[in-house]
Amino acid sequence: QQQVKQSPQSLIVQKGGIPIINCAYENTAFDYFPWYQQFPGKGPALLIAIRPDVSEKKEGRFTISFNKSAKQFSLHIMDSQPGDSATYFCAASEGSGGSNYKLTFGKGTLLTVNP
Amino acid sequence: KAGVTQTPRYLIKTRGQQVTLSCSPISGHRSVSWYQQTPGQGLQFLFEYFSETQRNKGNFPGRFSGRQFSNSRSEMNVSTLELGDSALYLCASSLGPINEQFFGPGTRLTVL
């Protein structure tokens, strides 16, 4: 059972565009939602994360929007650049209690930003 | 501050062999988690260690095992390797069990 569904699988935008990647989850106990960026040959790097007590969080050009009632969250990349071309993963965990902390990942979105 | 280091970066083994992968967390981090990444299954949680204790384990067979040492360094072992074990094995460290996780570059294991 896939607990975090990510879409689209791949995405192509022009430089300056605003790619949006969506994730939906099933487990209502999830309370931490990070996004990771991965370049070929590298491990995933934490981009930005959100907890369900806020509906939006911005860090630089990256914004997470969170809809608790719909059990959905999304990543927006403002003014995208060719250097943003990478695979993006959403994830979720139910770790606040410290007893069951593990990240459940979406399948990933391959983003290509054309010059 | 140095990041998470994993050794070796690449490994080629044959079916039936066993393998040990090593992970050194960021200095001061006490929690280490392991993940398997494959094109088909994506990133899947293997296990998590904190203060030398395995706190969580993913849905993998008993051939996959790990341990953590007193200096927080961790190893994972896969015995009786199968072709399907070919994957990128990622280690992530965090200050504690509920803090942000930082990933290493991974060990690429190929089973022939």
Chai-1 contact restraints between the chains, C-beta under 6 A:
chainA,res_idxA,chainB,res_idxB,connection_type,confidence,min_distance_angstrom,max_distance_angstrom,comment,restraint_id
A,K42,B,P105,contact,1.0,0.0,6.0,A-B,restraint_1
A,G43,B,L90,contact,1.0,0.0,6.0,A-B,restraint_2
A,G43,B,F103,contact,1.0,0.0,6.0,A-B,restraint_3
A,G43,B,G104,contact,1.0,0.0,6.0,A-B,restraint_4
A,G43,B,P105,contact,1.0,0.0,6.0,A-B,restraint_5
A,G43,B,G106,contact,1.0,0.0,6.0,A-B,restraint_6
A,P44,B,F103,contact,1.0,0.0,6.0,A-B,restraint_7
A,L46,B,E100,contact,1.0,0.0,6.0,A-B,restraint_8
A,G95,B,I98,contact,1.0,0.0,6.0,A-B,restraint_9
A,G98,B,P97,contact,1.0,0.0,6.0,A-B,restraint_10
A,G98,B,I98,contact,1.0,0.0,6.0,A-B,restraint_11
A,Y101,B,P97,contact,1.0,0.0,6.0,A-B,restraint_12
A,Y101,B,I98,contact,1.0,0.0,6.0,A-B,restraint_13
A,K102,B,F45,contact,1.0,0.0,6.0,A-B,restraint_14
A,K102,B,E48,contact,1.0,0.0,6.0,A-B,restraint_15
A,K102,B,N56,contact,1.0,0.0,6.0,A-B,restraint_16
A,F105,B,G42,contact,1.0,0.0,6.0,A-B,restraint_17
A,F105,B,L43,contact,1.0,0.0,6.0,A-B,restraint_18
A,K107,B,G42,contact,1.0,0.0,6.0,A-B,restraint_19
